[in-house]
Amino acid sequence: MEKTNNQPLMTCRYCILHELGHCRKQAPLPPDKEPRYLRLKTGTLVSLVFDCQQCEMRLYEYTAR
């Protein structure tokens, strides 16, 4: 896989790790399987990058080779 853009598609304070009960700030846990991805209906693969110090989640677009 190859990153198509160095700029995030979106930066948000909503965190999937927090929703899953894996927040690293509230209860440090062993590292999860990283990186995490979402696949959109269009087939676009989105990589999730977590900045736990800033309490942010960034989404980057990826494409399969």
PyMOL Python script that loads the backbone (N, CA, C, O; Angstrom):
from pymol import cmd

cmd.read_pdbstr("""\
ATOM      1  N   MET A   1       0.831  -1.178   0.000  1.00  0.00           N
ATOM      2  CA  MET A   1       0.000   0.000   0.000  1.00  0.00           C
ATOM      3  C   MET A   1       0.868   1.231   0.000  1.00  0.00           C
ATOM      4  O   MET A   1       2.030   1.201   0.405  1.00  0.00           O
ATOM      5  N   GLU A   2       0.291   2.294  -0.454  1.00  0.00           N
ATOM      6  CA  GLU A   2       1.070   3.513  -0.600  1.00  0.00           C
ATOM      7  C   GLU A   2       0.232   4.698  -0.156  1.00  0.00           C
ATOM      8  O   GLU A   2      -0.932   4.818  -0.537  1.00  0.00           O
ATOM      9  N   LYS A   3       0.815   5.568   0.642  1.00  0.00           N
ATOM     10  CA  LYS A   3       0.097   6.758   1.083  1.00  0.00           C
ATOM     11  C   LYS A   3      -0.010   7.703  -0.102  1.00  0.00           C
ATOM     12  O   LYS A   3       0.990   7.981  -0.763  1.00  0.00           O
ATOM     13  N   THR A   4      -1.220   8.205  -0.380  1.00  0.00           N
ATOM     14  CA  THR A   4      -1.417   9.052  -1.548  1.00  0.00           C
ATOM     15  C   THR A   4      -1.270  10.531  -1.231  1.00  0.00           C
ATOM     16  O   THR A   4      -1.069  11.340  -2.136  1.00  0.00           O
ATOM     17  N   ASN A   5      -1.367  10.892   0.029  1.00  0.00           N
ATOM     18  CA  ASN A   5      -1.327  12.302   0.380  1.00  0.00           C
ATOM     19  C   ASN A   5      -0.782  12.429   1.793  1.00  0.00           C
ATOM     20  O   ASN A   5      -1.205  11.700   2.690  1.00  0.00           O
ATOM     21  N   ASN A   6       0.157  13.353   1.997  1.00  0.00           N
ATOM     22  CA  ASN A   6       0.709  13.547   3.335  1.00  0.00           C
ATOM     23  C   ASN A   6      -0.216  14.368   4.220  1.00  0.00           C
ATOM     24  O   ASN A   6      -0.034  14.404   5.437  1.00  0.00           O
ATOM     25  N   GLN A   7      -1.201  15.026   3.627  1.00  0.00           N
ATOM     26  CA  GLN A   7      -2.159  15.814   4.392  1.00  0.00           C
ATOM     27  C   GLN A   7      -3.319  14.922   4.823  1.00  0.00           C
ATOM     28  O   GLN A   7      -3.834  14.154   4.009  1.00  0.00           O
ATOM     29  N   PRO A   8      -3.739  15.005   6.080  1.00  0.00           N
ATOM     30  CA  PRO A   8      -4.866  14.179   6.516  1.00  0.00           C
ATOM     31  C   PRO A   8      -6.157  14.609   5.828  1.00  0.00           C
ATOM     32  O   PRO A   8      -6.364  15.789   5.544  1.00  0.00           O
ATOM     33  N   LEU A   9      -7.020  13.629   5.565  1.00  0.00           N
ATOM     34  CA  LEU A   9      -8.346  13.935   5.037  1.00  0.00           C
ATOM     35  C   LEU A   9      -9.166  14.644   6.104  1.00  0.00           C
ATOM     36  O   LEU A   9      -9.977  15.524   5.816  1.00  0.00           O
ATOM     37  N   MET A  10      -8.928  14.229   7.356  1.00  0.00           N
ATOM     38  CA  MET A  10      -9.699  14.787   8.454  1.00  0.00           C
ATOM     39  C   MET A  10      -8.914  14.600   9.751  1.00  0.00           C
ATOM     40  O   MET A  10      -8.215  13.603   9.932  1.00  0.00           O
ATOM     41  N   THR A  11      -9.043  15.567  10.638  1.00  0.00           N
ATOM     42  CA  THR A  11      -8.513  15.468  11.988  1.00  0.00           C
ATOM     43  C   THR A  11      -9.692  15.699  12.922  1.00  0.00           C
ATOM     44  O   THR A  11     -10.421  16.681  12.779  1.00  0.00           O
ATOM     45  N   CYS A  12      -9.877  14.801  13.872  1.00  0.00           N
ATOM     46  CA  CYS A  12     -11.031  14.956  14.755  1.00  0.00           C
ATOM     47  C   CYS A  12     -10.694  14.527  16.174  1.00  0.00           C
ATOM     48  O   CYS A  12      -9.718  13.816  16.415  1.00  0.00           O
ATOM     49  N   ARG A  13     -11.521  14.975  17.102  1.00  0.00           N
ATOM     50  CA  ARG A  13     -11.364  14.602  18.502  1.00  0.00           C
ATOM     51  C   ARG A  13     -12.142  13.330  18.811  1.00  0.00           C
ATOM     52  O   ARG A  13     -11.910  12.705  19.846  1.00  0.00           O
ATOM     53  N   TYR A  14     -13.061  12.937  17.931  1.00  0.00           N
ATOM     54  CA  TYR A  14     -13.761  11.667  18.086  1.00  0.00           C
ATOM     55  C   TYR A  14     -12.732  10.561  17.849  1.00  0.00           C
ATOM     56  O   TYR A  14     -12.025  10.574  16.841  1.00  0.00           O
ATOM     57  N   CYS A  15     -12.650   9.612  18.770  1.00  0.00           N
ATOM     58  CA  CYS A  15     -11.621   8.582  18.657  1.00  0.00           C
ATOM     59  C   CYS A  15     -12.246   7.196  18.714  1.00  0.00           C
ATOM     60  O   CYS A  15     -12.986   6.875  19.643  1.00  0.00           O
ATOM     61  N   ILE A  16     -11.948   6.397  17.732  1.00  0.00           N
ATOM     62  CA  ILE A  16     -12.454   5.034  17.689  1.00  0.00           C
ATOM     63  C   ILE A  16     -11.882   4.215  18.839  1.00  0.00           C
ATOM     64  O   ILE A  16     -12.582   3.367  19.393  1.00  0.00           O
ATOM     65  N   LEU A  17     -10.624   4.449  19.210  1.00  0.00           N
ATOM     66  CA  LEU A  17     -10.044   3.724  20.339  1.00  0.00           C
ATOM     67  C   LEU A  17     -10.836   3.991  21.620  1.00  0.00           C
ATOM     68  O   LEU A  17     -11.090   3.076  22.403  1.00  0.00           O
ATOM     69  N   HIS A  18     -11.217   5.235  21.824  1.00  0.00           N
ATOM     70  CA  HIS A  18     -12.007   5.589  23.007  1.00  0.00           C
ATOM     71  C   HIS A  18     -13.353   4.876  22.979  1.00  0.00           C
ATOM     72  O   HIS A  18     -13.794   4.341  23.995  1.00  0.00           O
ATOM     73  N   GLU A  19     -14.001   4.866  21.829  1.00  0.00           N
ATOM     74  CA  GLU A  19     -15.302   4.208  21.701  1.00  0.00           C
ATOM     75  C   GLU A  19     -15.212   2.708  21.951  1.00  0.00           C
ATOM     76  O   GLU A  19     -16.160   2.104  22.454  1.00  0.00           O
ATOM     77  N   LEU A  20     -14.085   2.106  21.605  1.00  0.00           N
ATOM     78  CA  LEU A  20     -13.892   0.670  21.813  1.00  0.00           C
ATOM     79  C   LEU A  20     -13.424   0.349  23.232  1.00  0.00           C
ATOM     80  O   LEU A  20     -13.267  -0.819  23.585  1.00  0.00           O
ATOM     81  N   GLY A  21     -13.197   1.396  24.054  1.00  0.00           N
ATOM     82  CA  GLY A  21     -12.722   1.185  25.412  1.00  0.00           C
ATOM     83  C   GLY A  21     -11.226   0.936  25.484  1.00  0.00           C
ATOM     84  O   GLY A  21     -10.744   0.335  26.444  1.00  0.00           O
ATOM     85  N   HIS A  22     -10.474   1.396  24.462  1.00  0.00           N
ATOM     86  CA  HIS A  22      -9.026   1.191  24.412  1.00  0.00           C
ATOM     87  C   HIS A  22      -8.266   2.509  24.495  1.00  0.00           C
ATOM     88  O   HIS A  22      -7.149   2.616  23.989  1.00  0.00           O
ATOM     89  N   CYS A  23      -8.863   3.507  25.128  1.00  0.00           N
ATOM     90  CA  CYS A  23      -8.226   4.823  25.229  1.00  0.00           C
ATOM     91  C   CYS A  23      -6.896   4.683  25.955  1.00  0.00           C
ATOM     92  O   CYS A  23      -6.844   4.157  27.067  1.00  0.00           O
ATOM     93  N   ARG A  24      -5.843   5.144  25.340  1.00  0.00           N
ATOM     94  CA  ARG A  24      -4.498   5.012  25.904  1.00  0.00           C
ATOM     95  C   ARG A  24      -4.234   6.014  27.020  1.00  0.00           C
ATOM     96  O   ARG A  24      -3.325   5.813  27.825  1.00  0.00           O
ATOM     97  N   LYS A  25      -5.016   7.093  27.079  1.00  0.00           N
ATOM     98  CA  LYS A  25      -4.830   8.086  28.141  1.00  0.00           C
ATOM     99  C   LYS A  25      -5.547   7.668  29.418  1.00  0.00           C
ATOM    100  O   LYS A  25      -5.057   7.926  30.517  1.00  0.00           O
ATOM    101  N   GLN A  26      -6.696   7.030  29.284  1.00  0.00           N
ATOM    102  CA  GLN A  26      -7.484   6.656  30.455  1.00  0.00           C
ATOM    103  C   GLN A  26      -6.969   5.383  31.114  1.00  0.00           C
ATOM    104  O   GLN A  26      -6.920   5.298  32.341  1.00  0.00           O
ATOM    105  N   ALA A  27      -6.592   4.412  30.327  1.00  0.00           N
ATOM    106  CA  ALA A  27      -6.096   3.140  30.866  1.00  0.00           C
ATOM    107  C   ALA A  27      -5.061   2.591  29.900  1.00  0.00           C
ATOM    108  O   ALA A  27      -5.412   1.865  28.970  1.00  0.00           O
ATOM    109  N   PRO A  28      -3.797   2.922  30.102  1.00  0.00           N
ATOM    110  CA  PRO A  28      -2.765   2.439  29.183  1.00  0.00           C
ATOM    111  C   PRO A  28      -2.814   0.918  29.030  1.00  0.00           C
ATOM    112  O   PRO A  28      -2.739   0.173  30.007  1.00  0.00           O
ATOM    113  N   LEU A  29      -2.940   0.490  27.800  1.00  0.00           N
ATOM    114  CA  LEU A  29      -2.998  -0.923  27.461  1.00  0.00           C
ATOM    115  C   LEU A  29      -1.841  -1.270  26.544  1.00  0.00           C
ATOM    116  O   LEU A  29      -1.219  -0.371  25.978  1.00  0.00           O
ATOM    117  N   PRO A  30      -1.538  -2.536  26.385  1.00  0.00           N
ATOM    118  CA  PRO A  30      -0.525  -2.906  25.394  1.00  0.00           C
ATOM    119  C   PRO A  30      -0.952  -2.400  24.015  1.00  0.00           C
ATOM    120  O   PRO A  30      -2.149  -2.292  23.746  1.00  0.00           O
ATOM    121  N   PRO A  31       0.006  -2.089  23.137  1.00  0.00           N
ATOM    122  CA  PRO A  31      -0.344  -1.576  21.811  1.00  0.00           C
ATOM    123  C   PRO A  31      -1.289  -2.531  21.073  1.00  0.00           C
ATOM    124  O   PRO A  31      -1.099  -3.748  21.062  1.00  0.00           O
ATOM    125  N   ASP A  32      -2.300  -1.936  20.465  1.00  0.00           N
ATOM    126  CA  ASP A  32      -3.234  -2.704  19.647  1.00  0.00           C
ATOM    127  C   ASP A  32      -2.603  -2.995  18.305  1.00  0.00           C
ATOM    128  O   ASP A  32      -1.502  -2.535  18.000  1.00  0.00           O
ATOM    129  N   LYS A  33      -3.312  -3.761  17.518  1.00  0.00           N
ATOM    130  CA  LYS A  33      -2.856  -3.993  16.148  1.00  0.00           C
ATOM    131  C   LYS A  33      -2.919  -2.665  15.412  1.00  0.00           C
ATOM    132  O   LYS A  33      -3.996  -2.103  15.214  1.00  0.00           O
ATOM    133  N   GLU A  34      -1.780  -2.180  15.016  1.00  0.00           N
ATOM    134  CA  GLU A  34      -1.695  -0.900  14.310  1.00  0.00           C
ATOM    135  C   GLU A  34      -1.014  -1.133  12.986  1.00  0.00           C
ATOM    136  O   GLU A  34      -0.201  -2.054  12.903  1.00  0.00           O
ATOM    137  N   PRO A  35      -1.271  -0.397  11.979  1.00  0.00           N
ATOM    138  CA  PRO A  35      -2.284   0.651  11.912  1.00  0.00           C
ATOM    139  C   PRO A  35      -3.676   0.057  11.734  1.00  0.00           C
ATOM    140  O   PRO A  35      -3.838  -1.109  11.374  1.00  0.00           O
ATOM    141  N   ARG A  36      -4.652   0.878  11.992  1.00  0.00           N
ATOM    142  CA  ARG A  36      -6.055   0.497  11.786  1.00  0.00           C
ATOM    143  C   ARG A  36      -6.549   1.172  10.519  1.00  0.00           C
ATOM    144  O   ARG A  36      -6.106   2.265  10.167  1.00  0.00           O
ATOM    145  N   TYR A  37      -7.474   0.505   9.839  1.00  0.00           N
ATOM    146  CA  TYR A  37      -7.997   1.012   8.574  1.00  0.00           C
ATOM    147  C   TYR A  37      -9.512   0.950   8.567  1.00  0.00           C
ATOM    148  O   TYR A  37     -10.123   0.134   9.256  1.00  0.00           O
ATOM    149  N   LEU A  38     -10.101   1.824   7.779  1.00  0.00           N
ATOM    150  CA  LEU A  38     -11.520   1.774   7.450  1.00  0.00           C
ATOM    151  C   LEU A  38     -11.612   1.669   5.935  1.00  0.00           C
ATOM    152  O   LEU A  38     -10.821   2.284   5.220  1.00  0.00           O
ATOM    153  N   ARG A  39     -12.567   0.896   5.445  1.00  0.00           N
ATOM    154  CA  ARG A  39     -12.801   0.825   4.003  1.00  0.00           C
ATOM    155  C   ARG A  39     -14.148   1.477   3.731  1.00  0.00           C
ATOM    156  O   ARG A  39     -15.171   1.067   4.278  1.00  0.00           O
ATOM    157  N   LEU A  40     -14.138   2.502   2.876  1.00  0.00           N
ATOM    158  CA  LEU A  40     -15.357   3.205   2.520  1.00  0.00           C
ATOM    159  C   LEU A  40     -16.133   2.416   1.476  1.00  0.00           C
ATOM    160  O   LEU A  40     -15.591   1.500   0.858  1.00  0.00           O
ATOM    161  N   LYS A  41     -17.398   2.768   1.276  1.00  0.00           N
ATOM    162  CA  LYS A  41     -18.228   2.083   0.284  1.00  0.00           C
ATOM    163  C   LYS A  41     -17.641   2.189  -1.119  1.00  0.00           C
ATOM    164  O   LYS A  41     -17.869   1.318  -1.959  1.00  0.00           O
ATOM    165  N   THR A  42     -16.895   3.244  -1.370  1.00  0.00           N
ATOM    166  CA  THR A  42     -16.285   3.453  -2.682  1.00  0.00           C
ATOM    167  C   THR A  42     -15.069   2.570  -2.897  1.00  0.00           C
ATOM    168  O   THR A  42     -14.523   2.514  -3.999  1.00  0.00           O
ATOM    169  N   GLY A  43     -14.640   1.874  -1.839  1.00  0.00           N
ATOM    170  CA  GLY A  43     -13.462   1.028  -1.929  1.00  0.00           C
ATOM    171  C   GLY A  43     -12.198   1.715  -1.458  1.00  0.00           C
ATOM    172  O   GLY A  43     -11.145   1.083  -1.373  1.00  0.00           O
ATOM    173  N   THR A  44     -12.282   2.996  -1.152  1.00  0.00           N
ATOM    174  CA  THR A  44     -11.136   3.747  -0.663  1.00  0.00           C
ATOM    175  C   THR A  44     -10.752   3.242   0.721  1.00  0.00           C
ATOM    176  O   THR A  44     -11.610   3.040   1.580  1.00  0.00           O
ATOM    177  N   LEU A  45      -9.472   3.045   0.924  1.00  0.00           N
ATOM    178  CA  LEU A  45      -8.957   2.605   2.208  1.00  0.00           C
ATOM    179  C   LEU A  45      -8.442   3.827   2.961  1.00  0.00           C
ATOM    180  O   LEU A  45      -7.664   4.617   2.425  1.00  0.00           O
ATOM    181  N   VAL A  46      -8.882   3.972   4.207  1.00  0.00           N
ATOM    182  CA  VAL A  46      -8.505   5.115   5.029  1.00  0.00           C
ATOM    183  C   VAL A  46      -7.731   4.597   6.234  1.00  0.00           C
ATOM    184  O   VAL A  46      -8.206   3.718   6.954  1.00  0.00           O
ATOM    185  N   SER A  47      -6.547   5.138   6.448  1.00  0.00           N
ATOM    186  CA  SER A  47      -5.706   4.760   7.582  1.00  0.00           C
ATOM    187  C   SER A  47      -6.021   5.677   8.757  1.00  0.00           C
ATOM    188  O   SER A  47      -6.192   6.884   8.588  1.00  0.00           O
ATOM    189  N   LEU A  48      -6.094   5.091   9.948  1.00  0.00           N
ATOM    190  CA  LEU A  48      -6.348   5.865  11.159  1.00  0.00           C
ATOM    191  C   LEU A  48      -5.041   6.014  11.926  1.00  0.00           C
ATOM    192  O   LEU A  48      -4.365   5.027  12.216  1.00  0.00           O
ATOM    193  N   VAL A  49      -4.692   7.246  12.248  1.00  0.00           N
ATOM    194  CA  VAL A  49      -3.482   7.542  13.007  1.00  0.00           C
ATOM    195  C   VAL A  49      -3.913   8.253  14.278  1.00  0.00           C
ATOM    196  O   VAL A  49      -4.642   9.244  14.223  1.00  0.00           O
ATOM    197  N   PHE A  50      -3.466   7.750  15.420  1.00  0.00           N
ATOM    198  CA  PHE A  50      -3.896   8.274  16.709  1.00  0.00           C
ATOM    199  C   PHE A  50      -2.782   9.095  17.347  1.00  0.00           C
ATOM    200  O   PHE A  50      -1.653   8.625  17.492  1.00  0.00           O
ATOM    201  N   ASP A  51      -3.114  10.322  17.725  1.00  0.00           N
ATOM    202  CA  ASP A  51      -2.212  11.186  18.487  1.00  0.00           C
ATOM    203  C   ASP A  51      -2.820  11.324  19.876  1.00  0.00           C
ATOM    204  O   ASP A  51      -3.561  12.268  20.151  1.00  0.00           O
ATOM    205  N   CYS A  52      -2.503  10.384  20.735  1.00  0.00           N
ATOM    206  CA  CYS A  52      -3.133  10.310  22.051  1.00  0.00           C
ATOM    207  C   CYS A  52      -2.735  11.484  22.948  1.00  0.00           C
ATOM    208  O   CYS A  52      -3.518  11.882  23.810  1.00  0.00           O
ATOM    209  N   GLN A  53      -1.543  12.045  22.766  1.00  0.00           N
ATOM    210  CA  GLN A  53      -1.124  13.198  23.569  1.00  0.00           C
ATOM    211  C   GLN A  53      -2.032  14.394  23.306  1.00  0.00           C
ATOM    212  O   GLN A  53      -2.357  15.147  24.224  1.00  0.00           O
ATOM    213  N   GLN A  54      -2.444  14.568  22.034  1.00  0.00           N
ATOM    214  CA  GLN A  54      -3.326  15.675  21.647  1.00  0.00           C
ATOM    215  C   GLN A  54      -4.796  15.282  21.676  1.00  0.00           C
ATOM    216  O   GLN A  54      -5.671  16.118  21.450  1.00  0.00           O
ATOM    217  N   CYS A  55      -5.068  14.009  21.954  1.00  0.00           N
ATOM    218  CA  CYS A  55      -6.431  13.475  21.971  1.00  0.00           C
ATOM    219  C   CYS A  55      -7.091  13.704  20.608  1.00  0.00           C
ATOM    220  O   CYS A  55      -8.198  14.235  20.520  1.00  0.00           O
ATOM    221  N   GLU A  56      -6.378  13.288  19.532  1.00  0.00           N
ATOM    222  CA  GLU A  56      -6.856  13.453  18.156  1.00  0.00           C
ATOM    223  C   GLU A  56      -6.703  12.155  17.379  1.00  0.00           C
ATOM    224  O   GLU A  56      -5.853  11.317  17.680  1.00  0.00           O
ATOM    225  N   MET A  57      -7.546  12.020  16.378  1.00  0.00           N
ATOM    226  CA  MET A  57      -7.457  10.920  15.426  1.00  0.00           C
ATOM    227  C   MET A  57      -7.395  11.551  14.033  1.00  0.00           C
ATOM    228  O   MET A  57      -8.192  12.431  13.707  1.00  0.00           O
ATOM    229  N   ARG A  58      -6.448  11.097  13.220  1.00  0.00           N
ATOM    230  CA  ARG A  58      -6.292  11.619  11.858  1.00  0.00           C
ATOM    231  C   ARG A  58      -6.573  10.509  10.859  1.00  0.00           C
ATOM    232  O   ARG A  58      -6.210   9.352  11.074  1.00  0.00           O
ATOM    233  N   LEU A  59      -7.218  10.876   9.776  1.00  0.00           N
ATOM    234  CA  LEU A  59      -7.555   9.926   8.721  1.00  0.00           C
ATOM    235  C   LEU A  59      -6.772  10.283   7.465  1.00  0.00           C
ATOM    236  O   LEU A  59      -6.782  11.430   7.019  1.00  0.00           O
ATOM    237  N   TYR A  60      -6.093   9.289   6.900  1.00  0.00           N
ATOM    238  CA  TYR A  60      -5.308   9.461   5.682  1.00  0.00           C
ATOM    239  C   TYR A  60      -5.823   8.489   4.619  1.00  0.00           C
ATOM    240  O   TYR A  60      -6.160   7.346   4.931  1.00  0.00           O
ATOM    241  N   GLU A  61      -5.881   8.938   3.380  1.00  0.00           N
ATOM    242  CA  GLU A  61      -6.321   8.077   2.286  1.00  0.00           C
ATOM    243  C   GLU A  61      -5.175   7.209   1.800  1.00  0.00           C
ATOM    244  O   GLU A  61      -4.055   7.691   1.630  1.00  0.00           O
ATOM    245  N   TYR A  62      -5.451   5.921   1.573  1.00  0.00           N
ATOM    246  CA  TYR A  62      -4.493   4.968   1.018  1.00  0.00           C
ATOM    247  C   TYR A  62      -5.092   4.329  -0.226  1.00  0.00           C
ATOM    248  O   TYR A  62      -6.312   4.249  -0.373  1.00  0.00           O
ATOM    249  N   THR A  63      -4.227   3.880  -1.111  1.00  0.00           N
ATOM    250  CA  THR A  63      -4.684   3.120  -2.272  1.00  0.00           C
ATOM    251  C   THR A  63      -3.867   1.847  -2.358  1.00  0.00           C
ATOM    252  O   THR A  63      -2.686   1.828  -2.012  1.00  0.00           O
ATOM    253  N   ALA A  64      -4.507   0.786  -2.821  1.00  0.00           N
ATOM    254  CA  ALA A  64      -3.805  -0.494  -2.997  1.00  0.00           C
ATOM    255  C   ALA A  64      -3.032  -0.445  -4.313  1.00  0.00           C
ATOM    256  O   ALA A  64      -3.500   0.114  -5.305  1.00  0.00           O
ATOM    257  N   ARG A  65      -1.862  -1.030  -4.303  1.00  0.00           N
ATOM    258  CA  ARG A  65      -1.050  -1.054  -5.541  1.00  0.00           C
ATOM    259  C   ARG A  65      -1.575  -2.083  -6.496  1.00  0.00           C
ATOM    260  O   ARG A  65      -1.028  -2.250  -7.586  1.00  0.00           O
TER     261      ARG A  65
END
""", "prot")
cmd.dss("prot")
cmd.show_as("cartoon", "prot")
cmd.util.cbc("prot")
cmd.orient("prot")
